[in-house]
Amino acid sequence: MDIKFIKELAELMAEHSLSNLDFEHDGIKLRLSKDSKSVVSQPTLIQQHSLNEQNQHLSASINTDVAVRTIDSKMVGVFYESASPESSPFVEAGQKVSKGQILCIIEAMKTMNEIVAEHDCEIVEICVKNAQLVDYGQSLFVIK
């Protein structure tokens, strides 16, 4: 794995507004993370010694035909997937949502803050669990 390849991954991250990217190939793991102070932090390479892990195929792929992005938390608080424990979740993976639709609630300082879709999209993945504490900038949803 050369530096040119790592730079190309970083450019793909920026192009698709990804905050994290994990890549594994031939026993080498690469994690790229974007922090709030820089575009992409220094990549971390971890050499794996397990034969099973060395034989694994590429574990992260990017579909460059579809713009995949994340919806990140704008505050520190507790993530809630529904309005109450008895209610069904606001959204599920694979669901198409409309602009303005409620995606989740984040409780911060005893205030319930509704997080809404900024545009029509599809929820690819929900990155956090119900009632989980989230940090500012943490990915909540992967969308396309």
C-alpha positions as CSV (number, residue, x, y, z in Angstrom):
1,M,0.0,0.0,0.0
2,D,1.6,3.2,-1.1
3,I,1.1,6.8,-0.1
4,K,-0.6,7.7,-3.4
5,F,-3.3,5.1,-2.7
6,I,-3.9,6.5,0.8
7,K,-4.2,10.0,-0.7
8,E,-6.7,8.7,-3.2
9,L,-8.8,7.2,-0.4
10,A,-8.6,10.5,1.5
11,E,-9.8,12.4,-1.6
12,L,-12.7,9.9,-2.0
13,M,-13.6,10.5,1.7
14,A,-13.7,14.3,1.1
15,E,-15.6,13.9,-2.2
16,H,-18.3,11.8,-0.6
17,S,-18.4,13.7,2.8
18,L,-17.3,10.7,4.8
19,S,-16.0,11.3,8.3
20,N,-14.5,7.8,8.8
21,L,-13.2,5.1,6.5
22,D,-11.8,1.7,7.5
23,F,-9.9,-0.3,4.8
24,E,-8.4,-3.7,5.1
25,H,-6.4,-5.6,2.5
26,D,-3.6,-8.2,2.7
27,G,-3.4,-8.1,6.4
28,I,-3.0,-4.3,6.6
29,K,-5.7,-2.2,8.2
30,L,-6.0,1.5,7.4
31,R,-8.3,3.9,9.2
32,L,-8.9,7.4,8.0
33,S,-10.8,9.8,10.2
34,K,-11.8,13.4,9.7
35,D,-11.6,15.5,12.9
36,S,-13.1,18.9,13.4
37,K,-9.7,20.7,13.1
38,S,-8.4,19.2,9.8
39,V,-9.8,17.7,6.7
40,V,-8.3,14.2,7.2
41,S,-6.2,13.1,10.1
42,Q,-3.0,11.1,9.7
43,P,-3.8,7.5,8.6
44,T,-3.0,4.8,11.1
45,L,-1.6,1.6,9.7
46,I,-1.9,-1.6,11.8
47,Q,-0.1,-4.7,10.7
48,Q,-2.1,-7.8,11.5
49,H,-0.4,-11.1,12.5
50,S,-3.4,-13.4,12.3
51,L,-3.5,-15.6,9.2
52,N,-7.3,-15.4,9.2
53,E,-7.2,-11.6,9.1
54,Q,-4.5,-11.7,6.4
55,N,-6.7,-13.8,4.2
56,Q,-9.7,-11.6,4.5
57,H,-10.7,-9.7,1.4
58,L,-11.3,-6.0,1.1
59,S,-13.7,-5.1,4.0
60,A,-14.5,-1.5,3.0
61,S,-15.7,-0.4,-0.4
62,I,-16.9,2.9,-1.8
63,N,-19.5,3.0,-4.5
64,T,-18.4,5.9,-6.5
65,D,-21.6,6.0,-8.6
66,V,-23.7,7.0,-5.6
67,A,-22.9,9.9,-3.3
68,V,-22.8,8.4,0.2
69,R,-22.6,10.9,3.1
70,T,-23.2,11.0,6.8
71,I,-25.4,13.0,9.0
72,D,-23.4,14.0,12.1
73,S,-24.5,15.1,15.5
74,K,-24.4,18.8,16.0
75,M,-24.3,18.4,19.8
76,V,-23.4,16.1,22.7
77,G,-26.3,14.3,24.1
78,V,-28.3,11.0,24.1
79,F,-29.6,9.6,20.8
80,Y,-33.2,8.4,20.7
81,E,-34.6,6.5,17.7
82,S,-38.2,7.1,18.6
83,A,-40.4,9.6,20.5
84,S,-41.0,7.1,23.4
85,P,-39.8,3.6,24.3
86,E,-43.2,2.2,23.1
87,S,-43.1,4.0,19.7
88,S,-41.6,2.6,16.5
89,P,-38.3,4.2,15.3
90,F,-38.5,7.4,13.2
91,V,-36.4,5.7,10.5
92,E,-34.9,2.4,9.6
93,A,-32.0,1.4,7.4
94,G,-33.1,1.2,3.7
95,Q,-35.9,3.7,4.2
96,K,-36.3,6.7,2.0
97,V,-37.0,10.0,3.8
98,S,-38.2,13.4,2.8
99,K,-36.8,16.8,3.5
100,G,-37.9,17.9,7.0
101,Q,-38.7,14.4,8.2
102,I,-37.7,13.6,11.8
103,L,-34.7,11.2,11.9
104,C,-34.1,11.0,15.6
105,I,-34.1,13.0,18.8
106,I,-31.0,14.0,20.7
107,E,-31.5,15.0,24.3
108,A,-29.1,17.6,25.5
109,M,-29.3,19.4,28.8
110,K,-32.9,18.0,29.4
111,T,-34.0,19.4,26.0
112,M,-35.3,17.2,23.2
113,N,-33.8,18.3,19.9
114,E,-35.4,16.8,16.7
115,I,-32.9,16.0,14.0
116,V,-34.5,16.3,10.6
117,A,-33.5,15.4,7.1
118,E,-32.0,18.4,5.3
119,H,-33.1,16.9,1.9
120,D,-34.7,13.8,0.4
121,C,-32.4,10.8,0.9
122,E,-32.2,7.2,1.8
123,I,-30.9,5.9,5.1
124,V,-28.2,3.4,4.4
125,E,-27.1,2.7,8.0
126,I,-27.9,3.9,11.5
127,C,-24.5,4.3,13.2
128,V,-25.6,4.5,16.8
129,K,-27.9,2.5,19.1
130,N,-30.9,3.8,20.9
131,A,-30.2,5.7,24.2
132,Q,-26.5,5.9,23.3
133,L,-24.5,9.0,24.3
134,V,-23.2,10.8,21.2
135,D,-20.5,13.4,20.7
136,Y,-20.4,16.5,18.6
137,G,-19.5,15.5,15.1
138,Q,-20.2,11.7,15.6
139,S,-21.9,10.1,12.6
140,L,-25.5,9.2,13.3
141,F,-26.6,8.0,9.9
142,V,-25.1,7.1,6.6
143,I,-27.3,8.4,3.7
144,K,-27.3,8.4,-0.1
